Amino acid sequence: MLRFIANIANQSDTVAAVDLGSNSFHMIVAKVDNGNFQVVDRLREMVRLGAGLQENKELTPETEARALDCLERFGQRLKSLPPGSVRAVGTSALRQVRNSARFLAEAEAVLGHPIEIIAGREEARLVYLGVAHGLAAGNERRLVIDIGGGSTELIVGDGFQPRRTESIHMGCVNMTRWHFGDGKISAEAMRSAELNGALEMLPVKYEYRSAGWEVAVGASGTIRAINKVIRAAGWAGEKEGITNQALKKLRNVLIDTGHVDRIQLEGLSSERKPVFAGGVAVLRAVFKALRIEQLRVSDKALREGLIYEMLGRTQYEDVRESTVRALCRRYDVDMEHARRVEATARALFDQAMDAWNLREGEYLEMLGWATRLHEIGLTVSHSQYHKHGAYLIANSDMQGFSRQEQRVLSALIRGHRRKFPFDVFNDLPQDISLATLRLCILLRLSVLLHRARSAATQVKVALEVADNDLKLTFPPQWLDTHTLPRAELEREAQQLAGRGFELQFS
């Protein structure tokens, strides 16, 4: 589960990225030097998480055991790296797992580092970031395609900036399960798979055809495997990548082979064979839908994107900051008021962080984002706007944020006013529930002290905390002359008492 993580630059010159994909788990370890990195170790294991996802959206015990064994081996390699120097993410298969909390808790325990589940469009953005850094400098508009085990990411961008991102629910694992589950590769099965792919591509194909891209680039194990086979067969030159004509030849060869067990293609590993036909069908569907004639192949993708993202959060601007600014603009947030609330929240945080063990990690950043976003629900309705805002945050595509981070932000916004929603915090992972609750108390107090929405009513408050006891000290006579804030504080003390917190003020 999510834990708030310390910045990597403060900890180590070695970082790692772990990708818990639907087909295989990957890990890269890299040395960081002056904003660049060099990969010093790579590990990959075919786990087939997506193939072990049952109809009830739970993983089979065998699949869980295989995944945990792999992560334990990864953890042995990562045990010397400090907290914050490893970023591990789960993609399509883990996005679908029902009640994934138990499995993720076990996975984190053996890996020794937090694991985040990222949304499809966030995965697409990170893939583009990795691919773009691996290409020669240039600002041509690119189409980037990444075929995973359970989803296919499509991105159009220029330079290092993605402009369009989409995640399509088809990959080499689920396409194989749907159409080649019995191992047979017939012309009918291939046509059915390609038709399925065409239907999945239908909602986005016209948008992506007209996006103005000049070059198409492919990433991921599926595309690299197809490229190796095509090159080994001599159907395309090294610099050509994957051509439409070569892909058609490969399709026909698979049909002629007739069965997965009889595939004998130079350059294709035995681990890749069971899902290879499904991967070819997915790529064929993308080629036809977007009218691609030639696809260059990148050796960088999600894992490298994760490393660049980690470096960006410490050395450049955190993309989450720009996401929050964009949301503030979209929902017409009163930024002057938000900044006053944030200043008070940060001042209270500074006084509480040691006693409440909030010094390490991203607690302050999360509180700051919550203060800026706490009123976005007003665009829906003033009535219950904290609930509307929580819903918007929980269900928006927020670049740079994991699903767990969005859950925390949503909880803070949901709890910043009115009745304290204890169940919302109880539903969070146990290791962050208390910390998020404490952040919410600081947010509630900050919002309360600015109910008048006027710079003239700002006041410096001293805060002391010890476990569940809070004491606010105001300037002499201030509460005597501000009766409404006193009444608000009395009501807040009652709300917090229901959670076992005691609020005193004088």
ROPA-773022 format. One record per residue (C-alpha): y, x, z. Coordinates in pm, whole numbers, plus 50000, padded with zeros to 5 digits. Example, Ala and Ser with C-alpha at 12.3 -4.5 7.8 and 13.67 -1.06 7.14 Angstrom:
# ROPA-773022
495505123050780/498945136750714/
END
This chain:
# ROPA-773022
500005000050000/503605009249961/505105032850209/508685044250195/508435079550062/510575109950128/512265127449836/510025153149672/512735179349623/513035182949999/509345189650045/507525209449779/507765227249444/504415212149349/504085175549254/501305153349123/500915120448940/497835098248960/497155070148713/494585044048819/493935029648477/491615001648373/489265025648196/489765059548358/491595075848648/493795105748567/495655131148775/498005159348684/499395185648921/502575203548819/504855231648935/508535222248940/511215247448844/514885239548781/514345203848672/511345211648451/507655211948527/504525229248409/501145212348443/498765235048633/495795211848678/494345180448520/491525158248637/490065127548467/487155105048551/485855074548365/485825047848636/485875016148420/487784995848676/488524968648421/484854964748331/484094958748699/486604930248730/484644897948777/485674862948668/486914855749020/489264885648982/487454906449242/485954940649183/482204945149202/481034966249499/479694992449256/483064995449084/484894998349415/482515025649528/482945044549200/486735042149225/486835053349588/484515082749519/486815094049239/489955090749453/488285110049734/487725138749491/491325136349377/492385136049743/490615169049804/492835184849539/495965168549680/495425173450054/497755203450070/500685184349913/503195169150158/504185132250169/506485122949884/505165148849640/502505125949490/503065093649301/500015072149232/500165039749037/497745012148945/498084994348612/496484964948431/493194960748620/494804964148963/497524939948858/494794913848817/492724920449129/492924891549373/493854901249727/493964938149642/495324948049986/491964957450134/490894978749838/494284995949817/494205004150188/490805020950145/491975038349827/495065052249999/492985064450291/490715085650069/493495097149836/495795105850126/498905092349950/500485058249880/499405038249574/501785014549397/500934986749154/503434986248869/504254957548634/503434959748264/506994965348147/507524991748413/504385008948288/505815007247935/509085023048050/507275051748220/505065057447914/508155059947698/509755084347940/506725107247918/506415104847539/510135109947478/510195142047679/507265155047479/508915149647140/511315172846964/514965165947040/516435138146832/517905103646856/515815086146594/514635051746697/510965052846791/508175028046835/505785039947106/502315024647146/500035030547443/496585014347443/495015013747787/491874997447917/493414963647994/496814962947826/498774977047536/502354988047595/504914986147314/508275003147348/511185007947109/513775033447214/515985061947112/516425094947290/515225089747645/516335053547662/513875025047604/515514994847441/512614970547425/509494970847642/506484948047629/502984947547775/500304929147576/497154917047750/494614935447539/493074969747575/489944988847484/487984975947786/488734938847771/488584938147388/485124953947408/484014929047672/485284899447467/483824909147129/481374938147159/479824930747495/476294931247358/476854965047192/476684951046838/479474960946596/479234935946312/481834927446049/482144893246209/482684907546557/485304931846425/487144903946239/487064882446552/488444910946763/491234918146515/492114881046499/492274880246878/494594910246863/496744893346601/497144863046825/498154885047118/500714902746899/502154870746751/504874864547015/506384899346967/505564910446613/508734898146440/510964912046713/509304946146692/509184946546312/512954941746301/513764965846583/514854993346342/512395020246446/512015049946214/508885066646349/505805053546531/504195074046808/500915067146986/499835077947333/496835073447565/493175082747556/492215055847304/494735067147044/494015104047102/490275097347063/490855078846735/493035107346613/490365133346694/487705114146503/489945109246199/490905145946190/487285157446233/486265135045941/489015149345722/490585115245658/494075126945757/495795160345804/496775174746140/500445165846098/499765131145957/498345116646276/496665082946223/497255066745884/496575030545801/494075041145534/492195063945774/492045036646038/490485012845782/487825038945702/487025043246069/486715005546113/484235003345824/482185032645952/481825015346289/480654983346121/478135003045914/476885019546232/476154985246370/475724993046739/477465012647010/474325032447085/474165045146726/477735058246705/477695094846602/481255105746533/482435141446560/485175144846818/484185113647014/482985119047371/480005100147508/482215085047779/484545069847520/481805054747299/481215022147493/484845010547449/485685028047121/485164998246890/487404976947112/490095003647100/489925005846720/490234967946695/493334968146918/495004995646716/494154978146389/495764946246520/498934965246617/499044983346281/498774950746087/501194930946305/503914957546292/503144970045939/502575005946048/501505030745783/501455062545992/501265069546364/502105103046519/500155111546834/501665123647162/499815143447427/502115129347698/502245094447840/502295076348176/501395105448403/504095127948260/506515098748277/505775095648649/506605132448703/509875129548510/510695098348707/510115116749035/512375144948922/515015120248810/515075103449149/515945136249319/517975155649061/519605129048845/520275092048891/517515070349030/516845043748765/516535018349046/520255022549113/521115012648756/518694983348781/520464970449093/523864974248924/522614954648623/521324926648846/524634925249031/526434920948699/523934895148570/524254873448880/528004878848925/527764893649274/530984895749477/530914933649494/533844937649732/532084916249988/528734933249918/530264967649974/531704956850311/528304943550419/526654975450299/529084997650488/528354979050811/524594979550746/524655017050686/526645022451007/524135002051207/521265020151039/522675054051139/522685042951502/519175027851494/517185051251270/515975075651535/514915050051795/513295028351527/511705057651341/513585050851017/514825085950947/512235096750689/511825079650354/513685053850153/514555029450429/518305034150386/518105030250008/516124998050044/518634984250293/521524993350063/519934975849765/519284944949978/522934942950087/524074943749725/521564917949610/521414894049905/523644867949740/522204866849387/520624832949463/524084817349465/523874815449085/521074789949129/522464769649418/524364775449741/521794754649924/518904777150026/520334805749818/518444831450024/515184815549904/516384815049542/517434851449564/514074861549712/512264843949427/514414860849161/513724895349305/510004889349349/509564877148991/512024897948786/511214928048569/513014955048768/512954989248605/511965016948844/510644993649114/506994989149197/505644954949283/505434964749649/509074975849654/510074942549502/508094924649772/510024943650040/513394936049878/512414899849838/511444897750206/514764912750315/516744888150104/514594858650213/515134867550578/518844876550578/520064842350700/519044809950863/515604806451024/513784839451057/510734837750821/508184856051034/505324847550796/507034866050510/506934898450707/503424892250838/502244890150476/503484925450404/501114955050445/500724963150813/502104998350782/505504986350654/505774951750811/507574962951128/509914986750947/510904959450699/511444934950982/513774959651155/515694965450832/516074927850798/517554925451148/520174951451052/520904931950734/521214899050924/523664914051172/525734929650893/525944896850700/526804878051019/529694901651098/531194894750755/530864857050741/534664854350709/534444874350380/537714891750458/538534928650488/540944919650769/538104909651002/536134942150984/535184956751319/533434988351437/530394979951645/528225002351857/524494995351841/521795006852080/518124999152018/514955005652215/511764990552081/512594953252058/515834954552256/519214955352080/522654958252233/525904954152037/529134966152192/532424953852041/535974966452105/537554952052422/538534915152395/537354913152031/534744886352100/537264866952310/539534863652009/536754857951753/534884827751882/532994820251560/531284854451545/530374849851914/528774816351837/526914831851544/525634859851765/524404835052027/522474816551758/521104849251620/519924859551967/517874827451980/516384834151637/515354869451729/513944858752064/511334838851874/510054871651728/510134889852059/513454907752006/516214906052265/519784907652137/522614913852384/526294917452297/529494923552485/
END
